[in-house]
Each structure stands twice: as C-alpha cells, then as structure tokens.
C-alpha cells in the first residue's frame, strides 16, 4: 500500500514514507526537538547511509550500535541528538523484530479497534501516548487505517478538519495552518505558566 505524503517536503523522502510503514514509524519517532521536515526526511537519509533506498528492520536492529550512532551523527546529522536517537531507532527495530517479525505494518494490519491500535502503538519503544495518538491519526487520515473508534482513540488529533499535527498536513497550506496552531498553543502554554508563577504562594524564609 502506497500513499502520497507531504511531511518531509522533499519528493524522494516523502515517497519512502508513503510506501514504507517502517519509514513512517521511524519518521514519527524522530519527530521531536527538530523541525518536522528534518524528522521525516531522516528515514531516507538512514537508508542511503546504509547503502540503499529502502529500510530493513532486521538490518537496523542488528547494526553494531556504535557504528549506527556514527552513521546518524555524520554531517549533516540525522537529528539534533543523533546518538540518543540512534539508540531509539535500534530499540524500535529490535522490538519490531521480536514482536512482529520485522514487519512494521503488522502493528496496525487487521487491528480490531482504535483502542487496540493505540495500545499497540504505545507499547512501541519511544512512543508515548501523545506521539501514538498523532501517528494513529496519521494512519486514519492519510493511510486509510480506520478501525472502529479510531478517531476517539486518537483524541483531539483525530478530529475531522483540524490542523493540529503532522496527521493533518497534505501540502504547503495545511503545513502553515499546523505551524500556526502550534505557535498559538505554545504561546498559550507560556501565558498559563506565567500566570501560575505570579499567583503561586511565596515560600516563607
């Protein structure tokens, strides 16, 4: 199953994401503390540095850890924290080998409900609840993976017509809308934190 994505904003990287479930998972894993485009371009960079255009969970899982860290650290580094992310990428691939025979798509293939899919995603190394809900929404909105209750399991990220996350990015216009939403959310969080700091009781000295 292949879909057209616009997450890396680079045709070859997006093509890999659209045809490789493992690439999509790794892109989501890398999507923290770096721009979205860099995170989702990462899987193609990893594949090429390993000598090809595709990704293989077994090859990544079995790669010598220090060498794999060096591979992700080559300039330009795959991530802001290449060493730490190299470990997470290998842990995820090792988990996929142990539990799904290295088949990333098996994480969601034939799943019975949105709640079950969320449980499977949150069990993956490096996938907390929020990251899992965003990826679940991405599966539903752009990959057509829609078990019963998938929108509810994805929380606010599953809402139709919203622009909260990578799940809602289908081109430059929606990318701008998602970025605007994130900026507003960040500003609101800072304002809330500032209010709490000014209203919190002072300690007696």
Secondary structure, DSSP 8 states (H G I E B T S, - for coil): ------SSSSHHHHHHHHH-HHHHHHHHHH-SSS-HHHHHHHHHHHHHHTTSSS--HHHHHTS-HHHHHHHHHSSS-SSTTHHHHHHHHHHHHHHHHHHHTT-GGGGTTT--BHHHHHHHHHTSTT--HHHHHHHHHHHHHHS----BTHHHHTGGGG-TT--SSGGG-SSHHHHHHHHHHHHHHHHHHHHHHHHHHHHS-----
